[in-house]
Amino acid sequence: MTKNEVLKTWVEKYSGSLLKRAAYLLSDKDDAKDIVQEVFLSALSAYDSFEGKSQPLTWLTTILNRKVADFYRGKYKSEPQIKLDHFFDETGSWKNNGVLADWNISNKEPELLDDLNFNKTLEDCIEELPLRWKIPVKMYYLQEKKAPEVSQELNISTTNLWKILQRSRMQLRECLDFNWFAKS
């Protein structure tokens, strides 16, 4: 089989799996389609380096993960600075200390992550994060990358990453308070 025939077979066989993974990692179907196309273009140009020691889907998924990291790295660097006016006043003090208080979760809600409606609300809240926060949150929590890896890929310090994650969690909490718990 020629290289083009093999790749055509891979496109037919693995596009669905790669698109599903890319859509999960990027939360945007159009971006996911673009990334999957880039994966196959990269696979075509790097086909001779594929030694067959792994399954083709494993190799293609590795390319996909690198493409997603490149995508986030590019987006992260191109976004403007985030303003924290929503959380802090001009002296650096909290505007709303309520984000520091404990949630009053009843015993009826111990398995929130099993609730499809809660998951949808959480996904919506993640999408509302500023891009410079959303990217590290997705890489760290959804892709389950370690802090040093996220820091290196985004070219930020680990201390900065922890601050971003902390601020993101506060904004997610506020969003969930308003969009889920206040409505319960």
Buried (B, 14 or more C-beta within 10 A) or exposed (E): EEEEEBBEEBBEEBBEBBBEBBBEBBBBEEBBBBBBBBBBEBBBEEBEEBEEEEEBBEBBBEBBBBBBBEBBBEBBEEBEEBEEEEBBEEEEEEEEEEBEEEEEEEEEEEEBEEEEEBEEBBEEBBEEBBEBBBBBBBBBBEBEBEBEEBBBBBEBEEEEBBBBBEBBBBBBBBBBBEBBBEEE
